[in-house]
Amino acid sequence: MRTFRFYILFLFFLWCQSVQAQLMSGVITDAETKMSIPSVTVSYKGHKIAVASGIDGRYTIQKYPGWALTFSAVGYVSQTIYIDDRTSVKIQ
């Protein structure tokens, strides 16, 4: 009976680890000037999940591997990348 309780507790621990949100973060900079770009919209293509980069160009968003992440800002060409196992993406 003690082994069974341990097994159930172990499975619960594994489940808790799997449901924790994985975050992805990065910095968005201008390729020519190397300065950060504030207020860039970072969104998942085809989904309603989006954040805006801060004044320092940094962003943090929940990670969904296999989804396409789009970066767009006024005056810049939008970029789309596919998320894999990375936890950080630097956009220029």
N, C-alpha and C positions, 0 to 999 in steps of 0.2 A: 504493500500500500504506500509505503514511503517513496519508493521508486516511481510509482505512478504520479504522485504529487509533484515530485521533482521534474518529471517529464512534462507535465501540464504547465508548471511554472516556467520551464525552459521554452516551451512553445509560445507562451504568452510574451516572454521577453523578446523572442525573435519577431513576433508580430508587431510589437511596439516599435522596434527598430525599423521595420519596413514601412510603417505608416508615417514616420516623421518626415516633414517637408524637407526636401533637398533644395537648397538655394543656389543660384548662380549669380555671379556679380562680375563687374568689369568697369572699365574706364573708356569713355568715348572721346577721342581727340581728333583734331584736324590734321590731315596727312601732311600738309605743307607747313603750317605754323607750329605744329606739335602742341597747340594749346587745347585745353579741354573745351567741349561743346556742351553748354547747359541746355536743359529742356528738350532733350531728344526723346521722342516717343519710342519705347521699347515694347513691342507687342508680339504675341504669337499669331502667325498668319492663320486666318480662318477661325480665330477664337476671340473671346472678349476679355482676355487677360492682357493688361498693359500697365506699364509704369513710365515715369518720366525721369530722366537723369537729373541729378542735382546740379548745383552751380559749379561744382568741381568735375562734372562729367561722369560721375560715378552712378551706377545703378545696381539694384539687387532685385531679382525676380525669381519666382518659384521655377524649378527646373522640371521640364517634361521632355525626356530623351525621345528623339525621333520627330519632334515638332520643329517647325521652321520659325525662327525668331527674326523679326524685322525691325530695323533701326531706321527711323525717318525724322528729318528735321527740315525746317524751311531753309531753302538756299543750298541744300545738299542732296546728293543722289542717295536714294534709299538703298540699304543693303540687307539681304536676307541670308541667314546662315542656318544650317540644320544642327540641332543640338545632339551631341553624342554624350560621352562620359565626362566631358569637360565641366569644371565648376567655375571657370573664369573665361571671359572672352574680351579681348581688347580690340576695339573697332577704330579704324582710322579712315 
